[in-house]
Amino acid sequence: MHTCGKDTDIILLYCKFKKIIMKAIILNEAGSASNLKYADLPKPAINDDEVLVKVNALSINPVDYKTRSSEGGIKRFFEEERPVILGWDLSGKVVEAGKNVKDFKLNDEVFGMVNFPGKGKAYAEYVAVPASHLTLKPENISHEEAAAGTLALLTAWQALVTNGKIKEGDKVLIHGASGGVGHYATQIAKHFKAHVIGTSSEKNAAFVLQNGADQHIDYTKTDFENEVSDVDLVLNSISDAINNRSIDVVKPGGKIIYILGAIAPEFAQKAKDKNVDLFAILVESSGTDMKTVADLMEKGIIKSHVSQTFAFDEMEKAHLQLETGRTVGKIVITV
């Protein structure tokens, strides 16, 4: 059912006549990807510190389908609001700016991660975005590459740089190095002149090494703890069980950063006993961090690998692909 404000044909026609509607994807209840529905909705109004962005491209992340699939996930970000609009990553053009916005003007091309953790509402043609969550899109990258380089890239940056304090000469182990976060993390670690070890399946070995890894480990054939030792920093985007195994390869005083949630108390104690700093982080929207990574993207130091692009009306297919856990790099949706 298409809606615009109240669910009546007269109001819908009025909205279309006034050109104040937009296409969006909504979710009324948790469940499978088929629960994602298309709707006509009013364009969002902006606050004084926000801009209205006409979206050219957006990207999706595992948090999208995990949120979609459970009521607990939906409530975590949207509380009791229904329907909800998922999505946090976007790239597009500023079409309206609040009176307090100084850094952006009409027609500026911008990208960023919107209101994370919170109500991003990026699965839409127009999105109201706090100006402090955005940065200018470099002219030499596409909207698709920019949209990809938002939540996943910020996660990698905030994990390795903000929290991990990565430095030249560190031995860094990146689990899931061919994935969205992993392929950015590999590039960031190499930029800091670290010695980088990446895990993935053998079929993605060339991709991991191409991104700057000095060593690749095929996790399907080899236990990484038999191949590496004295690691300074681990980025774990796989599972809590990997935290347990990673403790064995990290030197005392080293760090393990986990990006998927809670850590089992017994693993935390094991890390403490070895003087390993094991902790979880949750990425946060930051225009300042976006500006930093945008500069690296402009210089070609960090590149987005977009493995698949879907049209806006193929969101269900995009979710199903991401749920396979086999995506190399990023999935992007064009709007």
C-alpha positions in Angstrom: 0.0 0.0 0.0 1.4 3.4 -1.0 0.9 6.1 1.6 1.4 9.8 1.9 0.5 11.2 5.3 -3.0 9.8 5.9 -3.9 6.7 3.9 -6.3 8.2 1.4 -6.3 8.6 -2.4 -7.2 12.3 -2.2 -4.2 13.1 0.1 -1.9 11.0 -2.1 -2.9 12.9 -5.2 -2.4 16.2 -3.4 1.1 15.1 -2.3 2.0 14.1 -5.8 0.7 17.4 -7.2 2.7 19.4 -4.7 5.8 17.2 -5.4 6.4 16.7 -1.7 6.4 12.9 -1.7 9.4 10.5 -2.0 9.8 6.8 -2.6 11.0 4.9 0.5 11.2 1.4 1.8 9.4 0.7 5.1 9.3 -2.1 7.6 6.2 -2.7 9.7 7.3 -5.8 11.5 10.4 -7.9 11.9 11.0 -10.9 9.6 12.4 -11.9 6.3 13.5 -9.6 3.5 10.1 -9.9 2.0 8.8 -7.7 4.9 10.5 -4.7 3.2 7.8 -2.8 1.5 7.8 0.1 -0.9 5.8 3.3 -0.1 5.2 6.9 -1.1 5.9 9.1 1.9 6.2 12.9 2.5 9.7 14.3 2.2 11.1 14.7 5.7 11.3 18.2 7.2 14.7 19.3 8.4 15.8 21.0 11.6 18.0 24.0 11.8 21.2 21.9 12.1 20.3 19.5 9.3 20.4 19.2 5.5 18.0 17.4 3.2 19.9 15.1 1.0 18.6 13.7 -2.3 20.1 10.2 -2.3 22.0 8.9 -5.3 23.3 5.7 -3.7 23.2 4.0 -0.3 24.9 0.9 1.0 23.7 -1.9 3.3 25.5 -3.7 6.1 24.9 -6.8 8.2 23.3 -4.5 10.9 20.6 -3.8 8.4 19.3 -7.4 8.0 20.0 -8.2 11.7 17.8 -5.2 12.6 15.1 -6.2 10.0 14.9 -9.8 11.2 14.1 -9.3 14.9 11.8 -7.1 16.9 14.6 -6.7 19.5 16.8 -5.3 16.7 14.2 -2.9 15.5 13.4 -1.7 19.0 17.1 -1.2 19.7 17.3 1.6 17.1 13.7 2.7 16.6 12.0 1.9 19.9 8.2 1.7 19.3 8.1 3.6 16.0 6.3 1.9 13.2 6.7 1.7 10.3 10.5 2.2 10.3 12.9 3.2 7.5 16.1 1.2 7.8 19.5 2.3 6.6 22.4 4.5 7.7 24.7 4.9 4.7 24.2 7.4 1.9 25.7 9.6 -0.8 23.9 12.3 -2.6 23.2 16.0 -3.1 22.1 18.8 -0.7 18.8 20.2 -1.8 17.9 22.1 1.4 19.9 23.4 4.4 18.9 24.5 7.8 19.6 28.0 9.0 22.4 27.0 11.3 24.3 24.9 8.7 27.5 26.6 7.6 29.6 23.9 6.0 27.3 22.9 3.2 25.3 24.7 0.5 22.7 23.7 -2.0 23.9 21.2 -4.6 27.0 20.1 -2.6 27.6 16.4 -3.1 28.0 14.8 0.3 28.2 11.4 2.0 28.2 9.9 5.4 26.7 7.6 8.0 23.4 9.0 9.4 22.4 8.9 13.0 24.2 5.7 14.0 23.3 4.3 16.4 19.8 5.6 15.9 17.2 6.4 13.3 19.1 6.7 10.1 16.2 6.3 7.7 18.4 6.1 4.6 16.3 3.7 2.6 14.6 6.7 0.9 14.9 9.1 -1.9 15.3 12.1 0.5 16.9 11.9 4.0 17.2 14.6 6.7 20.7 14.4 8.0 22.6 16.3 10.8 25.2 18.3 9.0 27.7 17.1 11.6 27.4 13.6 10.2 28.4 14.4 6.6 31.4 15.5 4.6 31.9 16.6 1.0 32.2 13.8 -1.5 35.5 13.8 -3.4 35.0 14.6 -7.1 37.1 11.7 -8.2 35.0 9.0 -6.6 31.5 7.9 -7.6 28.4 8.1 -5.4 28.5 4.3 -5.3 32.0 4.3 -4.0 31.2 7.0 -1.5 28.1 5.3 -0.1 30.1 2.1 0.4 32.7 4.0 2.4 30.5 5.0 5.3 29.5 2.7 8.2 32.0 -0.1 7.2 34.9 2.4 6.7 34.1 4.4 9.8 34.0 1.1 11.8 37.4 0.1 10.5 38.8 3.6 11.2 37.3 4.0 14.7 38.4 0.4 15.6 42.0 0.6 14.4 42.8 4.3 14.8 40.5 5.8 17.4 40.5 2.8 19.7 43.3 0.6 18.6 45.9 3.4 18.4 47.6 1.6 15.5 51.1 2.7 14.8 53.9 2.0 12.4 55.4 -1.5 12.8 52.4 -3.0 14.6 51.6 -6.6 13.8 47.8 -6.4 13.0 45.5 -9.4 12.5 42.3 -8.7 10.6 39.7 -11.4 10.7 37.3 -11.4 7.7 39.7 -9.3 5.6 37.7 -9.7 2.4 34.4 -8.3 3.9 33.1 -4.8 4.1 34.9 -3.7 7.3 37.8 -6.0 6.7 38.8 -4.7 3.3 38.9 -1.1 4.6 40.7 -2.2 7.7 43.4 -3.8 5.7 44.0 -0.6 3.7 44.0 1.5 6.8 46.5 -0.7 8.6 48.8 -0.7 5.6 48.5 3.1 5.4 49.9 3.2 9.0 52.8 0.9 7.8 51.7 -2.0 10.0 52.5 -5.6 9.2 49.1 -6.9 8.2 47.8 -10.4 8.4 44.3 -11.1 6.9 42.1 -14.1 7.1 39.5 -15.1 4.5 38.8 -18.2 2.3 41.3 -19.1 -0.3 39.2 -17.8 -3.2 39.6 -14.2 -1.8 43.3 -14.5 -1.0 44.3 -12.4 -4.0 41.8 -9.7 -3.1 43.1 -9.5 0.5 46.7 -9.3 -0.6 45.8 -6.7 -3.2 44.4 -4.5 -0.5 47.8 -4.5 1.3 48.0 -7.6 3.5 51.5 -9.0 4.0 50.2 -12.4 4.8 46.9 -14.3 4.0 45.5 -17.2 6.1 42.8 -19.4 4.6 40.6 -20.0 7.7 38.9 -23.0 6.0 42.2 -24.9 6.0 44.4 -23.4 8.7 43.9 -22.4 12.3 45.3 -18.9 12.4 46.7 -19.5 16.0 49.1 -22.0 14.4 50.4 -19.5 12.0 50.8 -16.2 13.9 52.0 -15.0 17.3 53.0 -11.8 19.1 50.2 -9.8 17.5 49.8 -6.2 18.7 46.3 -5.6 17.4 43.3 -7.8 16.3 40.2 -6.6 14.6 37.4 -9.2 14.9 34.3 -8.9 12.9 33.4 -12.6 12.9 32.3 -14.0 16.3 33.0 -14.0 20.0 34.6 -17.5 19.7 37.3 -15.8 17.6 38.0 -13.5 20.5 38.8 -16.6 22.6 41.2 -18.0 20.0 42.8 -14.6 19.3 43.8 -14.1 22.9 46.3 -16.9 22.4 48.2 -15.0 19.6 48.2 -11.5 21.1 51.2 -10.4 23.0 50.8 -9.0 26.6 49.7 -5.4 26.3 48.1 -6.0 22.9 44.5 -5.3 21.9 41.5 -7.2 20.5 38.7 -5.1 19.2 35.3 -6.7 18.6 32.6 -5.1 16.6 29.6 -7.5 17.0 28.4 -6.9 20.5 28.9 -8.5 23.9 32.0 -10.5 25.0 31.6 -13.7 27.0 32.8 -13.1 30.6 35.1 -16.1 30.5 36.9 -14.6 27.4 37.2 -11.2 29.1 38.8 -12.9 32.1 41.1 -14.9 30.0 42.3 -11.7 28.2 42.7 -9.9 31.6 44.8 -12.7 32.9 47.1 -12.4 29.9 47.2 -8.6 30.1 45.4 -8.3 26.7 42.9 -5.5 26.3 39.8 -7.1 24.8 36.8 -4.8 24.3 33.8 -4.2 22.0 33.1 -1.0 20.2 30.0 0.4 18.3 30.7 2.8 15.5 29.3 6.3 15.8 28.4 8.9 13.3 31.1 11.5 12.9 31.5 14.1 10.2 35.1 14.7 11.4 36.0 11.1 10.9 34.2 11.2 7.5 36.3 14.2 6.4 39.5 12.3 7.4 38.6 9.1 5.4 37.3 11.2 2.5 40.7 12.8 2.2 42.3 9.3 2.0 39.7 8.2 -0.6 40.4 11.3 -2.6 44.2 10.5 -2.6 43.5 6.8 -3.6 44.9 5.5 -0.3 41.6 3.9 0.6 39.4 2.5 -2.2 35.9 1.0 -2.0 35.3 -2.4 -3.5 31.7 -2.6 -4.7 31.1 -6.2 -5.5 27.4 -5.8 -6.4 25.0 -3.0 -7.2 21.3 -3.3 -7.0 18.5 -1.0 -8.0 16.3 0.6 -5.3 13.4 -1.8 -6.2 15.8 -4.8 -5.7 16.4 -4.2 -1.9 15.0 -7.7 -1.1 17.6 -9.3 -3.4 20.3 -7.2 -1.9 19.4 -8.3 1.7 19.3 -11.9 0.6 22.8 -11.6 -0.9 24.2 -9.9 2.2 22.7 -12.6 4.4 24.8 -15.3 2.6 27.9 -13.9 4.4 29.8 -14.3 1.2 29.9 -10.8 0.0 33.4 -9.5 -1.0 33.7 -5.8 -0.1 30.4 -3.9 -0.2 26.8 -4.0 -1.7 25.4 -0.7 -3.0 21.9 0.4 -3.9 21.3 3.0 -6.5 18.3 5.3 -6.0 
